[in-house]
Amino acid sequence: MSVTLRAKLGLLFLAFVALVLVSVGATLWALDSQRTDALVINLAGRQRMLTQRMTWLALAQADTPELDTSIRRFEQTWHALRDGGATTDAQGRNVTLAAAPAALRGQLDDVYETWNVLRAALVARDTAALERTAPQILVELDAIVSAFEAQAQTKIAQLQLIQFASLIGALAVLAFGYHLTKTQIVERLARLDSAAQRIAGGELAAAVAPMGEDEIGALARAFDAMRVETVAARDHLEARVAQRTQELDAAFELSQAIVAELDLGALFDSVTARARALTRARAAAVCLLESDAGDLVLKATSGNGALSREFRQASDRGFALCVLGGTTVLESAECASCAFLRARAPGNCAAAPLRAGKETLGALCVLRDTAEPFSTDEARALTLLANSAAVAIANARLIESGKLQAEQNAALAERQSLAADLHDNLAQTLGFLNLKVEHAQELLAAGKDARSAAELGGARAAINSAYLQVRAALVGLREPPPNGQDFAQRLRECVEAQSRDRAPTVELQVQEGALLLAPVVQTQVVHIVREALANTYRHARAQHISVCATCMGGDAQFCIEDDGCGFDPQRLDSGHHLGLAIMRTRAERCGGRLEVFSAPGKGTRIAARFPLETC
């Protein structure tokens, strides 16, 4: 049974902890022993001092009670040193000693024998005995102190040996731990990291090397199993991607060809033919949803046994309802509630909705033999083709609608342009002609034939001018655009033509900077001034009329102002004030704007503003 990496690290940790505990325990034991040994050595040294004290007392102060106290203390301390027990230290504190080692008891017994002799001499105050015995017991006590000191030194040496052994053990544990970490963890993790980098970089051919039976070995086996699964998944995914890419390429090519087709009839035929080619079907059909009746109407078929294009079916039930709901349906032909499919049973069919955005336009159906069911990938490809076909159908419809709208807009623009031209030219000419005829009638009634003939001649010239204007409008002719240098002259001619033979005359003021307009804008300005003056003469009954061309804030402003009867601009009848609408349209067509300021009894001011080309 192999030892796991966790167990090895656990044993290493326990060994290190045991060494620490042994070292700390030995140190604590040595410290306690040193305190005890110091006390014992101190007490043994005090015995020597007591001996000297007692000898002096016996010789010098024989009657003092201190001698008896010292004798009792000496004997108590000796018994504590030999056999252990309680005694007092130098400060008078009670202490308890352990029994002396067996090697020292013989020496202590020899001291006690000498003490017995000394004690007898102390009691008898035998000076000769004291002088003979006291030096002997002092030598023996010195030996006892030395013996206790040697014992303490032995313990210190033992502690040093234990500490050295602990140090050697700790170094050995650290060395083993370093070796274990390096060989069993770091190096193997480095190899595992290298293998992981290869896998991450896509190098999946090389297997991950075995690394034993422990945890890292299990991790290596897991990495290798992941590598094998990744290789299998990559191969499977690449195969799927290749298959999907082929399907998408085919669908894209088909959709591009379909979208490029703008004619609806040809588009329907192309969709059915390409749907058959994409799905290898023997028949295909396109049906569109008619919004008014809510039925699916067959628009095109491809394959054997074509049905009439007038075929229709209800879209609110069965097979058609599921498809129009936005789901691609795979069904047996004989089970589908569709005459087109049932007529070709038996077989398998797939029907995809034609969806453009959120709108469902109809359905695209394909049919093939019973032995070849449609796969989900084929259904997805058919859905993509149906979506592209729906977009193409919607585009074709929009193009047809846009063409029709463009034709209608062009006709409307031509009518508006023709109306403006007729209003600006023919209507004003006819109005002038009406005034001439009325004046001629008045002159004839007054018997002034010569002057009436002159007026009729002017009327004839006006009739010729009206004929030319109508002819130019009908054939699309336009007067040539001005060159920009005679814009002021054209304004003067316009003012003179409107005020000729009429009262009051028009005051014209032109600022040169206001004439820097494009030729097309100049033409529209002349038309606006002409129409404004015609309206003033026709309706205002003014005493004074002015036309001013000035620069204002980067714009050219043309004001036609009178002091006539005025009107309320908010109560205009558009059917009788076509001139104002045309003037405003002319201004806006050139990027300008036209404003009308008027009130009943306060005259009228018409201001047309256009951006200047330069200023």
LUMMARKOL-31757 format. One record per residue (C-alpha): residue in three letters; x, y, z. Coordinates in steps of 0.02 Angstrom, whole numbers, plus 50000, padded with zeros to 5 digits. Example, Ala and Ser with C-alpha at 12.3 -4.5 7.8 and 13.67 -1.06 7.14 Angstrom:
- aa  xx  yy  zz
- ALA  50615  49775  50390;
- SER  50684  49947  50357;
END
This chain:
- aa  xx  yy  zz
- MET  50000  50000  50000;
- SER  50077  50166  49945;
- VAL  50092  50309  50067;
- THR  50000  50463  50011;
- LEU  50084  50631  49997;
- ARG  49970  50697  50133;
- ALA  50028  50559  50252;
- LYS  50211  50595  50215;
- LEU  50189  50779  50250;
- GLY  50090  50737  50408;
- LEU  50229  50625  50474;
- LEU  50357  50758  50434;
- PHE  50256  50887  50529;
- LEU  50233  50772  50679;
- ALA  50420  50735  50685;
- PHE  50459  50920  50684;
- VAL  50331  50954  50821;
- ALA  50403  50811  50927;
- LEU  50578  50883  50913;
- VAL  50516  51054  50964;
- LEU  50424  50980  51113;
- VAL  50577  50879  51169;
- SER  50690  51031  51155;
- VAL  50571  51143  51250;
- GLY  50538  51010  51383;
- ALA  50722  50979  51410;
- THR  50754  51165  51426;
- LEU  50615  51185  51553;
- TRP  50680  51033  51651;
- ALA  50856  51102  51649;
- LEU  50798  51273  51709;
- ASP  50702  51195  51854;
- SER  50849  51080  51897;
- GLN  50968  51228  51897;
- ARG  50858  51321  52020;
- THR  50851  51167  52134;
- ASP  51038  51134  52117;
- ALA  51078  51315  52155;
- LEU  50971  51303  52314;
- VAL  51057  51142  52367;
- ILE  51231  51213  52335;
- ASN  51182  51369  52431;
- LEU  51120  51266  52578;
- ALA  51276  51157  52575;
- GLY  51383  51313  52577;
- ARG  51280  51380  52720;
- GLN  51322  51223  52821;
- ARG  51505  51270  52808;
- MET  51467  51447  52866;
- LEU  51362  51379  53011;
- THR  51506  51270  53063;
- GLN  51623  51419  53070;
- ARG  51491  51521  53163;
- MET  51460  51386  53291;
- THR  51648  51361  53321;
- TRP  51669  51547  53354;
- LEU  51516  51554  53468;
- ALA  51578  51404  53567;
- LEU  51748  51486  53591;
- ALA  51693  51666  53615;
- GLN  51514  51667  53681;
- ALA  51482  51501  53762;
- ASP  51322  51554  53848;
- THR  51227  51626  53697;
- PRO  51067  51535  53642;
- GLU  51114  51563  53459;
- LEU  51231  51414  53471;
- ASP  51088  51294  53504;
- THR  50985  51372  53363;
- SER  51130  51351  53243;
- ILE  51155  51169  53297;
- ARG  50971  51130  53262;
- ARG  50975  51219  53094;
- PHE  51133  51124  53044;
- GLU  51054  50956  53082;
- GLN  50888  51003  52997;
- THR  50979  51058  52840;
- TRP  51087  50902  52839;
- HIS  50935  50787  52848;
- ALA  50850  50886  52707;
- LEU  51007  50874  52599;
- ARG  51024  50687  52625;
- ASP  50848  50619  52638;
- GLY  50746  50765  52570;
- GLY  50618  50863  52664;
- ALA  50580  51037  52730;
- THR  50706  51165  52790;
- THR  50735  51353  52782;
- ASP  50847  51450  52663;
- ALA  50960  51598  52702;
- GLN  50811  51719  52702;
- GLY  50715  51609  52823;
- ARG  50592  51545  52692;
- ASN  50532  51366  52702;
- VAL  50595  51258  52559;
- THR  50577  51073  52518;
- LEU  50723  50973  52448;
- ALA  50731  50808  52358;
- ALA  50838  50666  52425;
- ALA  51020  50671  52376;
- PRO  51082  50552  52244;
- ALA  51148  50385  52311;
- ALA  51325  50432  52260;
- LEU  51324  50581  52380;
- ARG  51243  50498  52529;
- GLY  51405  50414  52585;
- GLN  51493  50582  52588;
- LEU  51348  50659  52684;
- ASP  51357  50515  52810;
- ASP  51544  50546  52834;
- VAL  51505  50730  52865;
- TYR  51374  50680  52993;
- GLU  51497  50569  53087;
- THR  51619  50713  53096;
- TRP  51475  50826  53148;
- ASN  51433  50713  53293;
- VAL  51611  50736  53357;
- LEU  51602  50923  53327;
- ARG  51433  50939  53410;
- ALA  51499  50852  53566;
- ALA  51645  50971  53570;
- LEU  51527  51119  53548;
- VAL  51419  51064  53690;
- ALA  51569  51029  53802;
- ARG  51661  51188  53746;
- ASP  51812  51078  53715;
- THR  51932  51197  53634;
- ALA  52058  51066  53584;
- ALA  51926  50956  53505;
- LEU  51851  51104  53417;
- GLU  52017  51157  53343;
- ARG  52048  50980  53285;
- THR  51873  50936  53218;
- ALA  51816  51103  53140;
- PRO  51946  51107  52999;
- GLN  51906  50926  52957;
- ILE  51719  50954  52940;
- LEU  51750  51111  52837;
- VAL  51853  51009  52714;
- GLU  51715  50878  52705;
- LEU  51582  51012  52678;
- ASP  51686  51089  52539;
- ALA  51690  50919  52457;
- ILE  51501  50906  52474;
- VAL  51478  51077  52390;
- SER  51596  51025  52250;
- ALA  51500  50863  52229;
- PHE  51335  50956  52214;
- GLU  51413  51077  52089;
- ALA  51480  50933  51986;
- GLN  51307  50856  51985;
- ALA  51235  51021  51920;
- GLN  51367  51030  51785;
- THR  51322  50853  51733;
- LYS  51141  50905  51710;
- ILE  51194  51055  51605;
- ALA  51299  50941  51497;
- GLN  51149  50826  51476;
- LEU  51042  50976  51424;
- GLN  51171  51029  51296;
- LEU  51176  50853  51228;
- ILE  50986  50851  51214;
- GLN  50986  51021  51128;
- PHE  51121  50966  51007;
- ALA  51026  50806  50969;
- SER  50867  50908  50941;
- LEU  50961  51024  50824;
- ILE  51029  50877  50726;
- GLY  50855  50800  50718;
- ALA  50777  50966  50663;
- LEU  50907  50985  50527;
- ALA  50875  50808  50472;
- VAL  50687  50838  50469;
- LEU  50711  50999  50370;
- ALA  50827  50911  50248;
- PHE  50703  50771  50226;
- GLY  50561  50897  50207;
- TYR  50659  50994  50076;
- HIS  50697  50834  49981;
- LEU  50515  50777  49994;
- THR  50448  50948  49939;
- LYS  50571  50962  49795;
- THR  50554  50786  49726;
- GLN  50375  50744  49771;
- ILE  50290  50914  49749;
- VAL  50390  51050  49660;
- GLU  50467  50946  49520;
- ARG  50308  50847  49489;
- LEU  50202  51005  49490;
- ALA  50324  51082  49366;
- ARG  50301  50933  49251;
- LEU  50113  50943  49277;
- ASP  50115  51131  49238;
- SER  50213  51098  49079;
- ALA  50084  50969  49027;
- ALA  49943  51091  49066;
- GLN  50028  51226  48962;
- ARG  50041  51105  48815;
- ILE  49857  51062  48832;
- ALA  49809  51245  48843;
- GLY  49915  51280  48688;
- GLY  49823  51147  48590;
- GLU  49960  51013  48593;
- LEU  49848  50868  48635;
- ALA  49944  50724  48554;
- ALA  50070  50692  48694;
- ALA  50002  50601  48848;
- VAL  50032  50665  49024;
- ALA  50170  50559  49103;
- PRO  50119  50449  49253;
- MET  50170  50524  49421;
- GLY  50137  50389  49550;
- GLU  49987  50341  49653;
- ASP  49973  50488  49771;
- GLU  49871  50647  49753;
- ILE  49981  50727  49618;
- GLY  49979  50563  49524;
- ALA  49789  50565  49530;
- LEU  49791  50745  49468;
- ALA  49906  50694  49324;
- ARG  49787  50553  49278;
- ALA  49641  50676  49283;
- PHE  49736  50795  49168;
- ASP  49770  50655  49046;
- ALA  49588  50601  49050;
- MET  49539  50782  49016;
- ARG  49662  50786  48871;
- VAL  49585  50630  48796;
- GLU  49409  50700  48816;
- THR  49464  50866  48742;
- VAL  49537  50779  48590;
- ALA  49375  50682  48565;
- ALA  49269  50838  48590;
- ARG  49378  50940  48472;
- ASP  49368  50808  48336;
- HIS  49181  50797  48356;
- LEU  49163  50986  48358;
- GLU  49273  51007  48205;
- ALA  49168  50879  48113;
- ARG  49009  50971  48163;
- VAL  49083  51139  48117;
- ALA  49138  51074  47948;
- GLN  48964  51005  47917;
- ARG  48879  51165  47974;
- THR  49000  51269  47871;
- GLN  48956  51171  47715;
- GLU  48771  51193  47751;
- LEU  48790  51379  47787;
- ASP  48896  51406  47632;
- ALA  48766  51321  47526;
- ALA  48625  51417  47611;
- PHE  48721  51581  47592;
- GLU  48753  51553  47407;
- LEU  48571  51509  47381;
- SER  48511  51658  47483;
- GLN  48625  51777  47386;
- ALA  48555  51715  47223;
- ILE  48378  51730  47289;
- VAL  48400  51904  47362;
- ALA  48472  51966  47197;
- GLU  48309  51920  47110;
- LEU  48186  52066  47109;
- ASP  48044  51997  47003;
- LEU  47918  51910  47117;
- GLY  47869  51774  46993;
- ALA  48049  51728  46953;
- LEU  48091  51741  47138;
- PHE  47959  51613  47188;
- ASP  48020  51490  47056;
- SER  48201  51515  47111;
- VAL  48158  51485  47295;
- THR  48070  51320  47263;
- ALA  48206  51257  47145;
- ARG  48346  51300  47266;
- ALA  48252  51229  47416;
- ARG  48242  51062  47324;
- ALA  48428  51069  47284;
- LEU  48476  51112  47464;
- THR  48373  50974  47546;
- ARG  48380  50844  47405;
- ALA  48189  50846  47400;
- ARG  48077  50784  47258;
- ALA  47953  50927  47274;
- ALA  47945  51102  47348;
- ALA  47814  51239  47361;
- VAL  47799  51421  47415;
- CYS  47635  51485  47488;
- LEU  47603  51665  47540;
- LEU  47481  51729  47668;
- GLU  47346  51846  47601;
- SER  47308  51976  47734;
- ASP  47130  52011  47675;
- ALA  47065  51831  47674;
- GLY  47191  51754  47794;
- ASP  47223  51606  47677;
- LEU  47384  51528  47616;
- VAL  47393  51544  47426;
- LEU  47509  51433  47323;
- LYS  47629  51543  47223;
- ALA  47756  51420  47150;
- THR  47799  51235  47148;
- SER  47948  51133  47094;
- GLY  47951  50947  47063;
- ASN  47830  50816  47003;
- GLY  47645  50844  46990;
- ALA  47627  51034  47000;
- LEU  47463  51099  47069;
- SER  47368  51249  47008;
- ARG  47436  51414  47072;
- GLU  47259  51459  47123;
- PHE  47263  51329  47261;
- ARG  47230  51401  47434;
- GLN  47199  51334  47609;
- ALA  47149  51404  47779;
- SER  47291  51462  47889;
- ASP  47205  51458  48058;
- ARG  47212  51271  48095;
- GLY  47316  51114  48085;
- PHE  47483  51104  47998;
- ALA  47477  51281  47927;
- LEU  47441  51358  48098;
- CYS  47598  51279  48174;
- VAL  47709  51337  48032;
- LEU  47641  51514  48028;
- GLY  47666  51521  48216;
- GLY  47854  51528  48182;
- THR  47904  51344  48200;
- THR  47988  51234  48070;
- VAL  47882  51075  48067;
- LEU  47939  50900  48019;
- GLU  47789  50793  47975;
- SER  47731  50644  47874;
- ALA  47652  50700  47710;
- GLU  47495  50596  47732;
- CYS  47467  50670  47906;
- ALA  47483  50852  47853;
- SER  47321  50948  47821;
- CYS  47387  51013  47654;
- ALA  47325  50961  47483;
- PHE  47495  50991  47404;
- LEU  47580  50871  47525;
- ARG  47441  50741  47530;
- ALA  47443  50733  47340;
- ARG  47626  50677  47349;
- ALA  47611  50555  47497;
- PRO  47689  50447  47559;
- GLY  47843  50543  47610;
- ASN  47922  50655  47739;
- CYS  47898  50842  47731;
- ALA  47978  50994  47813;
- ALA  47892  51163  47817;
- ALA  47978  51324  47873;
- PRO  47894  51493  47898;
- LEU  47941  51638  47784;
- ARG  47980  51769  47917;
- ALA  48046  51944  47882;
- GLY  48078  52024  48051;
- LYS  47922  51994  48157;
- GLU  47807  51972  48007;
- THR  47764  51799  47938;
- LEU  47737  51807  47749;
- GLY  47698  51624  47715;
- ALA  47780  51452  47713;
- LEU  47913  51355  47617;
- CYS  47882  51166  47606;
- VAL  47992  51024  47541;
- LEU  47950  50838  47522;
- ARG  48056  50683  47498;
- ASP  48038  50493  47515;
- THR  47990  50406  47677;
- ALA  48158  50318  47690;
- GLU  48247  50487  47706;
- PRO  48185  50581  47859;
- PHE  48242  50760  47881;
- SER  48376  50792  48013;
- THR  48377  50941  48131;
- ASP  48526  51014  48036;
- GLU  48429  51003  47872;
- ALA  48279  51085  47955;
- ARG  48393  51224  48017;
- ALA  48466  51249  47843;
- LEU  48289  51256  47770;
- THR  48244  51386  47901;
- LEU  48393  51493  47851;
- LEU  48343  51481  47668;
- ALA  48163  51525  47712;
- ASN  48220  51678  47809;
- SER  48326  51736  47662;
- ALA  48182  51704  47543;
- ALA  48065  51804  47656;
- VAL  48186  51951  47655;
- ALA  48199  51941  47465;
- ILE  48009  51935  47447;
- ALA  47989  52083  47563;
- ASN  48123  52179  47466;
- ALA  48042  52139  47299;
- ARG  47875  52198  47366;
- LEU  47954  52357  47433;
- ILE  48040  52389  47266;
- GLU  47877  52369  47171;
- SER  47789  52480  47297;
- GLY  47932  52606  47286;
- LYS  47923  52611  47098;
- LEU  47737  52644  47104;
- GLN  47761  52777  47239;
- ALA  47903  52858  47139;
- GLU  47792  52867  46985;
- GLN  47652  52944  47086;
- ASN  47772  53069  47168;
- ALA  47846  53115  47000;
- ALA  47673  53147  46928;
- LEU  47626  53249  47081;
- ALA  47787  53350  47072;
- GLU  47757  53382  46887;
- ARG  47580  53440  46924;
- GLN  47643  53555  47063;
- SER  47779  53625  46950;
- LEU  47654  53651  46809;
- ALA  47532  53735  46928;
- ALA  47667  53853  46992;
- ASP  47722  53897  46817;
- LEU  47545  53928  46758;
- HIS  47508  54030  46914;
- ASP  47665  54134  46901;
- ASN  47651  54165  46714;
- LEU  47485  54126  46635;
- ALA  47375  54178  46783;
- GLN  47461  54345  46800;
- THR  47456  54373  46612;
- LEU  47270  54333  46608;
- GLY  47243  54452  46754;
- PHE  47336  54589  46659;
- LEU  47233  54547  46504;
- ASN  47073  54564  46605;
- LEU  47125  54737  46663;
- LYS  47165  54789  46484;
- VAL  46998  54729  46418;
- GLU  46904  54818  46558;
- HIS  47000  54978  46522;
- ALA  46965  54962  46335;
- GLN  46779  54939  46371;
- GLU  46779  55095  46477;
- LEU  46867  55194  46338;
- LEU  46746  55131  46205;
- ALA  46600  55180  46314;
- ALA  46677  55353  46331;
- GLY  46701  55367  46142;
- LYS  46890  55363  46150;
- ASP  46919  55244  46006;
- ALA  47103  55282  45981;
- ARG  47150  55245  46159;
- SER  47038  55091  46164;
- ALA  47125  55026  46009;
- ALA  47293  55048  46096;
- GLU  47227  54952  46246;
- LEU  47164  54813  46134;
- GLY  47336  54806  46053;
- GLY  47411  54780  46226;
- ALA  47283  54646  46258;
- ARG  47334  54558  46097;
- ALA  47516  54562  46151;
- ALA  47463  54488  46318;
- ILE  47366  54351  46227;
- ASN  47522  54305  46125;
- SER  47626  54302  46284;
- ALA  47498  54187  46368;
- TYR  47502  54071  46217;
- LEU  47692  54060  46225;
- GLN  47686  54027  46413;
- VAL  47560  53886  46395;
- ARG  47660  53810  46253;
- ALA  47821  53819  46356;
- ALA  47737  53736  46504;
- LEU  47667  53596  46396;
- VAL  47830  53554  46309;
- GLY  47936  53574  46469;
- LEU  48031  53729  46411;
- ARG  48104  53845  46542;
- GLU  48181  54014  46525;
- PRO  48373  54002  46534;
- PRO  48445  54024  46709;
- PRO  48516  54197  46743;
- ASN  48702  54221  46753;
- GLY  48693  54310  46921;
- GLN  48757  54477  46855;
- ASP  48586  54548  46801;
- PHE  48488  54495  46956;
- ALA  48460  54677  47008;
- GLN  48404  54719  46830;
- ARG  48280  54575  46832;
- LEU  48209  54638  46996;
- ARG  48189  54813  46923;
- GLU  48105  54746  46766;
- CYS  47988  54641  46873;
- VAL  47940  54794  46979;
- GLU  47918  54905  46825;
- ALA  47812  54776  46735;
- GLN  47695  54760  46884;
- SER  47679  54948  46915;
- ARG  47666  55006  46735;
- ASP  47505  55104  46708;
- ARG  47456  55073  46890;
- ALA  47455  55175  47046;
- PRO  47543  55182  47164;
- THR  47719  55155  47097;
- VAL  47837  55036  47186;
- GLU  47993  55095  47278;
- LEU  48139  54973  47253;
- GLN  48292  54970  47369;
- VAL  48431  54842  47337;
- GLN  48585  54807  47444;
- GLU  48724  54730  47338;
- GLY  48766  54593  47464;
- ALA  48588  54526  47455;
- LEU  48610  54480  47270;
- LEU  48741  54342  47303;
- LEU  48620  54199  47276;
- ALA  48624  54045  47166;
- PRO  48540  54066  46995;
- VAL  48397  53949  47039;
- VAL  48365  54048  47199;
- GLN  48368  54212  47101;
- THR  48232  54146  46986;
- GLN  48122  54096  47133;
- VAL  48148  54268  47212;
- VAL  48088  54354  47052;
- HIS  47933  54243  47049;
- ILE  47897  54278  47233;
- VAL  47915  54467  47209;
- ARG  47805  54464  47053;
- GLU  47668  54362  47142;
- ALA  47675  54471  47299;
- LEU  47657  54633  47195;
- ALA  47515  54558  47093;
- ASN  47422  54513  47254;
- THR  47453  54688  47323;
- TYR  47382  54774  47168;
- ARG  47239  54652  47162;
- HIS  47182  54657  47345;
- ALA  47272  54785  47455;
- ARG  47213  54955  47390;
- ALA  47377  55025  47454;
- GLN  47445  55203  47444;
- HIS  47628  55153  47456;
- ILE  47722  54993  47406;
- SER  47906  54954  47435;
- VAL  48024  54811  47389;
- CYS  48186  54798  47490;
- ALA  48331  54675  47469;
- THR  48450  54674  47620;
- CYS  48576  54564  47711;
- MET  48526  54505  47885;
- GLY  48631  54385  47990;
- GLY  48706  54289  47844;
- ASP  48541  54283  47749;
- ALA  48471  54383  47604;
- GLN  48300  54454  47647;
- PHE  48173  54516  47519;
- CYS  48028  54615  47592;
- ILE  47872  54670  47497;
- GLU  47776  54792  47609;
- ASP  47619  54896  47582;
- ASP  47506  55008  47686;
- GLY  47346  54934  47619;
- CYS  47192  54857  47701;
- GLY  47285  54703  47765;
- PHE  47204  54538  47818;
- ASP  47208  54405  47955;
- PRO  47338  54271  47908;
- GLN  47254  54146  48026;
- ARG  47090  54154  47929;
- LEU  47152  54128  47754;
- ASP  47050  54021  47636;
- SER  47179  53911  47551;
- GLY  47066  53887  47401;
- HIS  47070  54075  47364;
- HIS  47250  54112  47416;
- LEU  47347  53990  47308;
- GLY  47478  54125  47277;
- LEU  47537  54128  47458;
- ALA  47553  53938  47463;
- ILE  47654  53937  47301;
- MET  47768  54077  47363;
- ARG  47802  53981  47525;
- THR  47837  53821  47427;
- ARG  47959  53913  47312;
- ALA  48054  53982  47462;
- GLU  48065  53815  47553;
- ARG  48118  53725  47393;
- CYS  48276  53832  47391;
- GLY  48316  53813  47576;
- GLY  48234  53975  47627;
- ARG  48077  54024  47720;
- LEU  47934  54146  47693;
- GLU  47841  54240  47828;
- VAL  47682  54344  47813;
- PHE  47647  54486  47935;
- SER  47477  54569  47918;
- ALA  47325  54627  48013;
- PRO  47160  54705  47956;
- GLY  47187  54891  47923;
- LYS  47376  54884  47958;
- GLY  47448  54835  47790;
- THR  47547  54680  47741;
- ARG  47731  54633  47748;
- ILE  47796  54478  47658;
- ALA  47977  54428  47702;
- ALA  48072  54293  47608;
- ARG  48244  54243  47679;
- PHE  48376  54137  47591;
- PRO  48552  54087  47647;
- LEU  48689  54184  47557;
- GLU  48826  54093  47462;
- THR  48954  54220  47523;
- CYS  48941  54375  47629;
END
